[in-house]
Amino acid sequence: MTIQKIGRGRARQSVVYRDGALGRRPVVPTDFATLEASARRASSAKAWAYVAGGAGEGRTMNNNRAAFDRWAIVPRMTHGIRGRDLTTDLLGTAMPAPMLLAPIGAGLLMDKDCDLKTARAAAATGVPYVISNQGCDPMEQCAAAMGYAPRWFQLYWSTDDSVVDSLITRAENIGAFALIVTLDTTCLGWRPQDLNLGSLPFTQGVGIAQYTSDAAFARLTSQHRDQVSDGKTAASLGALRTLLSITRNHPGRFLAYSNPGLSWDHLATLRDRTRLPIVLKGILHPDDAHRAFEMGVEGIVVSNHGGRQIDNAVASLDALIRIRDEVGREPTVLLDSGIRTGADVFTALALGADAVLLGRPYMYGLAIAGQRGVEDVIANIIAELDLTMALTGAASIGDITRDFLDGGDW
């Protein structure tokens, strides 16, 4: 499957309707509500709590959706446009459509070989995959599964600089096109769905593959084990789990996945650490956006982490509008959080996003049908974007502007 062959609107519809004529309905639902319901039935309670859950009362997740609902698309008629060009270039990454697969950790909860299946789906469709720092398959295996398809890497800034540098070097070695540094998870938000189940996947060895495959991390675990046992205890999965439990509950005592003291001073060292384009993820305030670009980063992701970190935080889409108005059109600005449909992608682009990151929907496809499920979700969303462009009169991604939207000020 490629977007060029099957992901475009009318072609995608033709495939689904042709199968329907033969009595076959889509395994992966084409609307988000049914997709979500099907994925929930396919998932364990712990998996669903982790992937679908949000912070606190879930108000940030609601804010994300309400922000999209405040904008209506206003199509133009008799525009005479027969074809659309969905391609774009983002920081040197050629893309068939303005969408990337967001980094999502602990995907093993939803399906085995989760990251490898997602990587293969991304490669099959041409959509870039942001490999998660909290993934369940080492980045090298994901890269091998993708061949020459574009991939980025997400970095959580560890308390140990040797681990930071090691992860960055590995990202460069696997041919990552860019480095996304996640800023908004220096500690875990209050997530009742996980808390009510007493479930944190990382302490059970889920979502730690980038660390257990890392030489710098291995040296640290060995040093810590020797300190605890005077060198008499061999490494074991149980010992590793104990160390990881210590990490989460007492990050200052050993090694935190994310540095709770992360500051602009840390970020200022990035240019000396990597040759990759740098993107900062988790920006919601215009002042932070200005500071990021003044520091020389190549891009930012406006994101509230899918509503998983702070309850009742500002909607990412609302923050995007303010940030784009403040920084102007030139800087690269992406949007994450709240994207569910092709129409959502269109709205985000019209309000200033250069591209979007897709999160929960593709994980739901993974839960339902593995790699093919991810491919189907990607194809459906891009097909709807293509049809929305066709019906509104946008011939290219650059044509999608705020003129196509009504925010209630007509």
Summary of the structure (lengths in Angstrom):
residues: 410
radius of gyration: 21.1
end to end distance: 42.0
largest distance: 78.4
contacts: 1433
relative contact order: 0.19
helix: 51%
strand: 11%
